[in-house]
Amino acid sequence: MGWIGVMLALLGCGNPVDTTHLEKDLLHLETKIPLTGVSGRIDHLAYDSVGRRVFVAALGNGTVEVVDLSSGRRLYSITGLREPQGVVYVSSRLVVADGGSGDCIVYDGGRYLELGRVALGDDADNVRYDGARVYVGYGSGGIAVIDPLAIRKVGDLPLKGHPESFQLDDSGRVWINIPDEGEVVTADMRTLRITGQWKNRGGAANFPMALDKARLFVGYRHPAQVRVLDNRTGSMGASLPCVGDADDVFYDNGVLFVSGGEGYLDVFRGDTLVNHIPTRRGARTCLWLPGERKLILAVPARGGEEAALWVYGM
């Protein structure tokens, strides 16, 4: 190994992605929407498809930024939060999980006024919505079930560790990444009971996750890879080396998108990496908009460059 290879290995930059089958970028950068003055880490995003608004959980800034995708400008900044992490827009209401306060906070989606909150105790994090209920991962182990209209907790699924990404299907089944326990857990949210536990084998730090009809795509950070699991049995199919520090994974009609803080967007078609697109270090989270064929990447301020949303079209 030459001295350049040694330095890359020492710096942890030598991610072993297979770039031998790269194609012309499926994603092309359309615009950059500045988030002037936003500092620190940016967490997850949500979308209002009617108003074409993107909601940005600016965790390090203590705000949720509201961005108009049509005009490419910021509309509003919701302040007073400690560590906004998960966000979802439901029935003209914005639901925010504040990791710092441990609260799930519900806002009026038009005036951005707080309507109420549900105290979860600690580290309110990822948020999902099934058309009727909001689900919030929190604390040292639990997923709270919340009625977003009544603004109250109506159920709770206890877990052995803090849940990271989790995905629900139409039947009420849920798949949950619990990296502290080194496993993926399945549960029934109708009965609030655990139905299965799949231990990680040869991988750790399973954070992002995407769900297909028969498959589960689980992103690991050690080593940096996406594993394709049978979502009924947990048996592993392909293992795809990917960008490091992955925090979001989306799957749509044979195409898999992975964003990671190492500073790349990876795009797979089937089991083949076809795009390895440079972004910016720390740009870990993204949101795929299937109806618009766009991917929104949250890019934090770094190296004198301001924070922004980078909008990619396909």
C-alpha positions as CSV (number, residue, x, y, z in Angstrom):
1,M,0.0,0.0,0.0
2,G,1.3,3.4,-1.0
3,W,1.4,6.4,1.4
4,I,-1.9,7.7,0.1
5,G,-3.6,4.4,0.8
6,V,-2.1,4.4,4.3
7,M,-3.4,7.9,5.0
8,L,-6.9,7.1,3.7
9,A,-7.0,4.0,5.9
10,L,-5.9,5.9,9.0
11,L,-8.4,8.7,8.4
12,G,-11.2,6.2,7.9
13,C,-12.0,7.4,4.4
14,G,-11.3,4.2,2.5
15,N,-14.9,3.0,2.2
16,P,-14.8,-0.2,0.1
17,V,-17.7,0.7,-2.2
18,D,-17.6,-1.0,-5.6
19,T,-17.4,1.8,-8.1
20,T,-16.8,-0.4,-11.1
21,H,-20.3,-0.2,-12.4
22,L,-21.0,3.5,-12.1
23,E,-23.4,5.0,-14.6
24,K,-24.4,8.6,-15.5
25,D,-26.0,10.0,-12.4
26,L,-29.7,9.0,-12.0
27,L,-30.0,12.0,-9.7
28,H,-29.1,15.4,-10.9
29,L,-28.8,18.5,-8.7
30,E,-31.5,20.9,-9.6
31,T,-31.1,23.7,-6.9
32,K,-29.7,24.6,-3.5
33,I,-32.1,26.2,-1.1
34,P,-30.1,28.2,1.5
35,L,-30.8,27.9,5.2
36,T,-28.9,31.0,6.2
37,G,-28.0,31.1,9.9
38,V,-28.8,27.5,10.6
39,S,-25.9,25.9,12.5
40,G,-25.2,22.4,13.7
41,R,-26.5,19.0,12.8
42,I,-29.6,18.6,10.8
43,D,-31.9,15.6,11.4
44,H,-34.9,14.3,9.6
45,L,-37.3,15.9,7.1
46,A,-41.0,15.8,6.4
47,Y,-43.1,17.0,3.4
48,D,-46.5,18.6,2.8
49,S,-47.3,17.4,-0.7
50,V,-50.3,19.8,-1.1
51,G,-48.5,23.0,0.0
52,R,-45.1,21.7,-1.3
53,R,-43.4,22.6,2.0
54,V,-40.4,20.8,3.4
55,F,-40.0,20.7,7.2
56,V,-36.4,20.5,8.4
57,A,-35.5,19.3,11.9
58,A,-32.5,21.5,12.5
59,L,-31.4,19.7,15.7
60,G,-28.2,21.7,16.4
61,N,-30.0,24.9,15.8
62,G,-33.0,24.2,18.0
63,T,-35.5,25.0,15.2
64,V,-37.7,23.5,12.6
65,E,-37.2,25.2,9.3
66,V,-40.2,25.5,6.9
67,V,-39.2,25.7,3.2
68,D,-41.3,26.3,0.2
69,L,-40.1,23.9,-2.5
70,S,-41.9,25.8,-5.3
71,S,-40.2,29.1,-4.7
72,G,-37.0,27.7,-3.3
73,R,-37.1,29.9,-0.2
74,R,-37.5,29.5,3.6
75,L,-41.0,30.5,4.8
76,Y,-40.7,30.3,8.6
77,S,-38.5,29.1,11.5
78,I,-40.2,27.4,14.5
79,T,-38.0,28.3,17.5
80,G,-37.9,27.3,21.2
81,L,-37.0,23.6,20.6
82,R,-34.1,21.9,22.2
83,E,-33.2,19.0,19.9
84,P,-35.8,18.5,17.2
85,Q,-35.3,15.1,15.6
86,G,-38.3,13.5,14.0
87,V,-41.0,15.4,12.1
88,V,-44.2,14.4,10.3
89,Y,-47.0,16.4,8.7
90,V,-50.4,15.0,9.3
91,S,-53.9,16.4,8.7
92,S,-52.8,20.0,8.7
93,R,-50.7,19.5,11.8
94,L,-47.0,19.3,12.2
95,V,-45.7,16.7,14.8
96,V,-42.2,17.2,16.1
97,A,-40.2,14.9,18.4
98,D,-37.9,17.0,20.6
99,G,-35.1,14.8,21.9
100,G,-33.9,17.5,24.3
101,S,-37.2,17.9,26.1
102,G,-38.4,14.4,25.5
103,D,-41.7,15.8,24.2
104,C,-43.8,15.1,21.1
105,I,-45.1,18.5,20.2
106,V,-48.0,19.2,17.9
107,Y,-48.2,22.5,15.9
108,D,-50.9,24.1,13.7
109,G,-49.6,23.4,10.2
110,G,-50.5,26.8,8.9
111,R,-49.7,29.3,11.6
112,Y,-47.0,27.1,13.3
113,L,-48.5,27.7,16.8
114,E,-48.1,25.0,19.4
115,L,-51.4,23.2,20.0
116,G,-50.1,20.8,22.7
117,R,-47.5,18.3,23.6
118,V,-47.2,14.8,25.0
119,A,-44.4,14.2,27.5
120,L,-42.4,11.0,26.7
121,G,-39.7,11.6,29.2
122,D,-36.5,11.4,27.2
123,D,-35.0,11.4,23.7
124,A,-38.1,11.6,21.5
125,D,-36.7,10.6,18.1
126,N,-38.0,9.0,14.9
127,V,-41.7,9.6,14.0
128,R,-44.0,7.6,11.7
129,Y,-47.7,8.0,10.7
130,D,-50.1,5.3,9.5
131,G,-53.0,7.5,8.5
132,A,-54.6,7.6,11.9
133,R,-51.9,7.4,14.6
134,V,-48.4,8.9,15.1
135,Y,-45.7,6.6,16.4
136,V,-42.7,8.1,18.2
137,G,-39.5,6.2,19.2
138,Y,-38.1,7.5,22.5
139,G,-36.0,7.0,25.6
140,S,-34.1,3.9,26.6
141,G,-36.7,1.7,24.9
142,G,-40.2,2.4,23.6
143,I,-42.5,3.5,20.8
144,A,-45.4,5.6,21.9
145,V,-48.7,5.6,20.0
146,I,-50.2,9.1,19.9
147,D,-53.5,10.4,18.6
148,P,-52.4,13.6,16.8
149,L,-55.9,15.2,17.0
150,A,-56.5,14.6,20.7
151,I,-52.8,15.1,21.4
152,R,-52.5,12.3,23.8
153,K,-50.7,9.0,24.1
154,V,-53.0,6.0,23.5
155,G,-50.5,3.1,23.6
156,D,-46.9,2.1,24.2
157,L,-44.6,-0.6,22.9
158,P,-41.8,-1.3,25.5
159,L,-38.4,-2.2,24.0
160,K,-35.0,-3.2,25.5
161,G,-33.1,-0.3,23.9
162,H,-33.6,3.0,22.1
163,P,-35.3,2.6,18.7
164,E,-33.7,4.2,15.7
165,S,-35.5,3.9,12.3
166,F,-38.6,1.8,12.2
167,Q,-41.1,1.0,9.5
168,L,-44.8,0.0,9.5
169,D,-46.9,-1.9,7.0
170,D,-50.7,-1.7,6.4
171,S,-51.3,-4.6,8.7
172,G,-49.8,-3.0,11.8
173,R,-46.6,-4.9,11.7
174,V,-43.5,-2.9,12.5
175,W,-39.8,-3.5,12.0
176,I,-37.4,-1.6,14.4
177,N,-33.7,-1.0,14.5
178,I,-32.3,-1.3,18.0
179,P,-28.5,-0.7,17.6
180,D,-27.7,-0.8,21.3
181,E,-29.1,-4.3,21.4
182,G,-27.5,-5.3,18.1
183,E,-30.8,-6.4,16.6
184,V,-33.8,-5.8,14.5
185,V,-37.1,-6.3,16.3
186,T,-40.5,-7.1,14.8
187,A,-43.8,-6.3,16.6
188,D,-47.5,-6.0,16.1
189,M,-48.7,-2.5,16.9
190,R,-52.3,-3.6,17.2
191,T,-51.5,-5.8,20.2
192,L,-48.3,-3.9,21.2
193,R,-46.4,-7.2,21.4
194,I,-42.9,-8.2,20.2
195,T,-43.1,-10.9,17.6
196,G,-39.5,-11.5,16.6
197,Q,-35.9,-10.5,17.3
198,W,-33.2,-10.8,14.6
199,K,-29.6,-10.5,15.9
200,N,-27.0,-8.6,13.8
201,R,-24.3,-11.0,12.5
202,G,-21.0,-9.3,11.6
203,G,-22.4,-5.8,11.6
204,A,-23.3,-3.1,14.1
205,A,-24.9,0.3,14.4
206,N,-28.0,-0.4,12.4
207,F,-29.6,3.0,12.1
208,P,-31.6,3.6,8.8
209,M,-34.2,1.3,7.4
210,A,-36.5,1.0,4.4
211,L,-39.3,-1.4,3.7
212,D,-40.5,-3.2,0.5
213,K,-43.3,-5.7,0.1
214,A,-41.1,-8.7,0.9
215,R,-37.7,-7.1,1.8
216,L,-36.2,-4.9,4.5
217,F,-33.2,-2.7,3.7
218,V,-31.2,-2.1,6.9
219,G,-28.3,0.4,6.9
220,Y,-25.2,-0.4,9.1
221,R,-22.3,1.8,10.0
222,H,-19.9,-0.9,11.1
223,P,-19.0,-1.9,8.4
224,A,-20.7,0.6,6.1
225,Q,-23.3,-1.5,4.3
226,V,-26.9,-2.0,3.5
227,R,-28.2,-5.5,4.2
228,V,-31.3,-6.8,2.3
229,L,-33.4,-9.0,4.7
230,D,-36.4,-11.2,4.1
231,N,-39.0,-9.2,6.1
232,R,-40.7,-12.4,7.2
233,T,-37.8,-14.4,8.5
234,G,-34.9,-11.9,8.8
235,S,-32.7,-14.1,6.6
236,M,-30.1,-12.0,4.8
237,G,-29.8,-11.8,1.0
238,A,-27.4,-9.2,-0.4
239,S,-24.9,-7.1,1.5
240,L,-24.1,-3.9,-0.2
241,P,-21.1,-1.8,0.8
242,C,-22.2,1.9,0.9
243,V,-21.4,5.4,2.0
244,G,-20.2,5.7,5.6
245,D,-22.3,7.2,8.5
246,A,-25.6,6.4,6.7
247,D,-28.7,7.8,8.4
248,D,-31.4,7.6,5.7
249,V,-32.4,4.8,3.3
250,F,-35.2,4.9,0.7
251,Y,-36.4,2.3,-1.8
252,D,-38.6,2.9,-4.8
253,N,-39.3,0.5,-7.6
254,G,-36.0,-1.2,-7.8
255,V,-33.9,1.8,-6.9
256,L,-32.3,2.2,-3.4
257,F,-31.0,5.6,-2.2
258,V,-28.6,5.9,0.8
259,S,-27.3,9.2,2.3
260,G,-24.4,9.3,4.6
261,G,-22.3,11.7,6.6
262,E,-19.1,10.6,4.9
263,G,-20.3,12.9,2.1
264,Y,-21.9,10.9,-0.6
265,L,-25.3,9.9,-2.0
266,D,-25.3,6.2,-3.1
267,V,-27.8,4.9,-5.6
268,F,-28.3,1.2,-6.2
269,R,-30.2,-0.5,-8.9
270,G,-30.8,-4.0,-7.7
271,D,-27.6,-5.1,-6.1
272,T,-25.4,-2.8,-8.1
273,L,-24.1,0.6,-7.1
274,V,-24.7,2.8,-10.1
275,N,-24.1,6.3,-8.5
276,H,-21.7,7.5,-5.9
277,I,-22.4,11.2,-5.8
278,P,-20.2,13.6,-3.8
279,T,-22.1,15.9,-1.4
280,R,-20.7,17.4,1.8
281,R,-19.5,15.8,5.0
282,G,-22.2,15.7,7.6
283,A,-25.0,15.5,5.0
284,R,-26.5,12.4,6.6
285,T,-30.3,12.8,6.1
286,C,-32.5,13.0,3.1
287,L,-36.1,12.6,2.0
288,W,-37.3,10.8,-1.2
289,L,-40.5,12.3,-2.7
290,P,-41.9,9.5,-4.9
291,G,-44.7,11.6,-6.4
292,E,-42.3,14.3,-7.6
293,R,-39.3,12.0,-8.3
294,K,-37.1,14.3,-6.2
295,L,-34.7,13.7,-3.4
296,I,-34.1,16.4,-0.8
297,L,-30.7,16.3,1.0
298,A,-30.1,18.1,4.3
299,V,-26.7,19.7,4.1
300,P,-25.3,21.3,7.3
301,A,-23.1,24.4,7.4
302,R,-19.4,23.4,7.2
303,G,-16.1,24.9,6.1
304,G,-17.5,28.4,5.6
305,E,-20.4,27.1,3.5
306,E,-23.9,27.7,4.8
307,A,-26.6,25.1,5.5
308,A,-28.9,24.3,2.6
309,L,-31.4,21.8,1.2
310,W,-30.0,20.3,-2.0
311,V,-32.8,19.2,-4.3
312,Y,-32.1,16.4,-6.8
313,G,-34.4,15.4,-9.6
314,M,-34.6,12.0,-11.3
